[in-house]
Amino acid sequence: GEGGGANTLRFAIEHSRNRMTVRLANDLGMNVVAEYANRFGIYDKMMPVLAMSLGSGETTVLRMVSAYSVIANGGKQIKPTLIDRIQDRYGKTIFKHEERVCEACNASDWQNQEEPNVVDNRETVLDPMTSYQITSMMQGVIQRGTAAGKVQLGERDVAGKTG
């Protein structure tokens, strides 16, 4: 039939083969899966039961955005927000969500200076190489998998997960 036989993890992710995902979670151990879910911010304390590997738990959209943003941002923990910045009527920023520091980012004009160095103090919660591989697999979902032909955004890189 459609679901049998040996396949790569990439193929399974691209074509939403959930049996392989459950087998992988079982082989890793649900305590490891729960630890990643906690680290990514999906749950505060996930129950380490196999059904959770299929997404049977309850969480919020904001927490899922946070989790996917870890993958999209090279393994760095991101704090999603609904308000990016607040400015007064004169354009002065009185609140900004951005926590990264850039001392040289407010140059009034170009004077052949070096590019500014943005200090990134966000916590790394996933290995950047692993993040790259997962992103590549999720791009395959859009290019060849269950979402092929459904997302039309021109030349932009798009990644996703169905199912």
C-alpha positions in Angstrom: 0.0 0.0 0.0 0.9 3.7 0.4 2.4 3.7 3.8 4.7 0.6 3.9 8.3 0.0 3.4 11.5 1.7 4.4 11.8 5.5 3.8 14.1 8.3 4.9 13.1 10.6 7.7 13.0 13.4 5.1 10.4 11.5 3.0 8.3 10.8 6.1 8.3 14.5 7.1 7.6 15.7 3.6 4.7 13.2 3.1 3.3 13.3 6.7 4.0 9.7 7.4 3.1 9.7 11.1 4.0 6.1 11.8 7.7 7.0 11.3 7.4 10.0 13.6 5.9 7.8 16.3 8.6 5.1 15.8 11.3 7.8 16.1 9.8 9.3 19.3 9.6 5.8 20.7 13.2 5.0 19.8 14.4 8.3 21.3 12.3 8.0 24.4 9.4 10.2 25.3 11.4 11.8 28.1 13.8 13.2 25.4 10.9 14.4 23.3 9.3 16.1 26.3 12.6 17.8 27.2 12.7 19.3 23.7 9.1 20.4 23.8 9.8 22.1 27.1 13.0 23.7 25.8 11.2 25.0 22.7 8.5 26.5 24.9 5.6 24.3 23.5 4.8 23.1 27.1 5.9 24.0 30.6 6.0 20.3 31.5 4.9 17.8 28.8 3.6 14.4 29.8 6.0 11.9 28.3 3.4 9.7 26.6 3.7 8.4 23.0 0.4 10.0 21.9 2.1 13.4 22.4 4.4 12.7 19.5 1.4 13.1 17.2 0.4 16.4 18.7 -2.4 15.2 21.0 -1.5 17.8 23.7 -3.0 21.2 24.1 -1.0 24.4 23.7 -1.4 27.9 22.3 -0.7 29.4 18.9 1.9 31.8 20.5 3.8 28.9 21.9 3.8 27.1 18.6 5.1 30.2 16.9 7.8 30.3 19.5 8.7 26.7 18.8 8.8 27.0 15.0 10.8 30.2 15.3 13.6 28.3 17.1 13.9 26.1 14.0 13.7 29.1 11.6 16.3 31.2 13.5 19.1 28.7 13.6 18.3 27.2 17.0 18.0 30.4 18.9 15.1 30.9 21.4 12.7 33.6 20.2 10.2 35.4 22.4 7.2 36.1 20.1 5.3 39.3 20.8 2.2 41.0 19.6 3.8 44.5 20.0 7.1 45.1 18.3 7.6 48.8 19.4 5.8 51.8 20.7 6.8 55.3 19.6 5.6 58.6 20.9 4.2 61.3 18.6 7.7 62.5 17.7 8.9 59.2 16.6 11.0 58.4 19.7 10.9 54.8 20.6 9.6 54.4 24.2 9.3 50.6 24.1 10.9 48.0 21.9 10.6 44.2 22.1 14.0 43.7 20.5 16.5 42.7 23.2 19.6 42.5 21.0 22.0 45.3 21.5 23.6 47.4 18.8 25.7 50.3 19.8 26.5 51.6 16.3 23.1 51.1 14.7 22.0 54.8 15.0 24.4 56.4 12.5 23.0 59.6 11.1 24.6 59.1 7.7 27.1 56.8 5.8 30.7 57.7 6.5 32.4 54.5 5.3 32.1 53.0 8.8 32.2 49.3 9.5 28.9 47.5 9.6 27.5 47.4 13.1 27.8 44.4 15.3 24.5 43.2 16.8 25.1 41.4 20.0 22.8 38.3 20.0 22.2 37.2 23.6 19.4 34.8 22.8 19.8 31.3 24.2 20.6 28.5 21.8 18.2 25.6 22.4 18.9 23.6 19.3 22.1 22.8 17.4 22.2 25.1 14.3 23.0 22.2 12.0 20.0 20.3 13.3 17.9 23.5 12.8 19.2 23.7 9.2 18.3 20.0 8.5 14.8 20.4 9.9 14.2 23.6 7.9 15.4 21.8 4.8 13.0 18.9 5.4 10.1 21.4 6.0 11.0 23.2 2.7 10.6 19.7 1.1 7.0 19.6 2.4 6.2 22.7 0.3 8.3 21.7 -2.7 7.6 17.9 -3.0 5.4 16.8 -0.2 1.9 17.2 1.1 1.8 20.9 0.5 3.3 20.8 -3.0 1.6 23.3 -5.3 -0.5 24.8 -2.5 1.7 27.6 -1.3 2.5 30.2 -4.0 4.9 32.9 -2.7 7.1 33.4 -5.8 10.8 33.1 -5.2 10.6 33.2 -1.4 12.0 30.4 0.7 9.0 28.7 2.3 8.9 25.8 4.8 6.0 24.2 6.5 4.5 21.1 8.1 1.1 19.6 7.3 -0.8 17.0 9.4 
